[in-house]
Amino acid sequence: MKILNVLFISCRRASQLVHQKHNTGLSKKDRIRLTVHTKMCAACKSFEKQTEQIEEAIKKSLDQTTVSDLTEFKVETINKLN
């Protein structure tokens, strides 16, 4: 029973792991937890796929922009956040 508690995570935790996967990477334990969860949860599997597509689109966009464009983007983003 204890192993089930270790493997099964909430959808909230799964979404956190999806973001962590793209930002800092996952430990082996967390990769397994996320894999088990997404095998059983269609919503989280879809969320993971959509997040990957967004990450790829951002990477493509950044590859095509110049450094000056990025500086302007950063300034605009900071202004919007304030």
N, C-alpha and C positions, 0 to 999 in steps of 0.2 A: 504493500500500500504506500510506503514511503517513496518509492521510486516514481509512482504516479504523481505524487505531489511535486516532485522535482521536475518532471517532464511537462506537466500540464501547466500552462500559463494563461492568463486572461488576455482578452483582445487588446486591452489597454497596454499591457506589457509587451505584447507582440508588436504593436505599432511603434512602441519605443525602440524595440530591438531592430525594426526595419530601418528607422532613422539612424540608429547607432551604427548599423551595418554599413551605411553609406558614408558616415562621418568619420568614425574612428575604427571601424571593424568590430568583429565579435569574437569572443572566446569560443573555444570548441563546444563548451557546455551550452552557451547561448545560441550558437548555430544549430545545435541539435534541438533545443527547445523551440526555436522558431520554425524549424523544419517540421517537427511533430505537429505544432499548432496549425501551420498552414496546410498540412495534409488533411486536417479535419475541418478547417474553417474556411469556407469559400470566400467570405467577406475579407478576411485578412490576406488570403492569397491574392485576391484582386487588388487590395491596397498595396501589397508588396510589388505587384507587377506595375501598377500605375506609378508608384514612387520610382521604380527603376526607369520607366519611360521618361518621367520628368527629369531625373538626373541625367539621362543621356541627352535630352534636348538642351539642358543647361550647358553641358559640356560642349556640345556642338556649337552652341551660341557663343560661348566664351572662346572657343578656338578660332572663331571668325572675327572676333572683335579685337581692336587694337588697345594698347595700354591707355591711351588718352580716353578712349571710349569707356574703359573700366573706371577711370578716375571720375569721370562725369557721372557714371552710373552709381558709384559709391556716394558721391555728394548728394545726388538726387534721392537715393535710398535713405540716407541719414536725415535729410530734410523731411522726408515723408514720415519717418519714425518719430521725429520730434513733433 
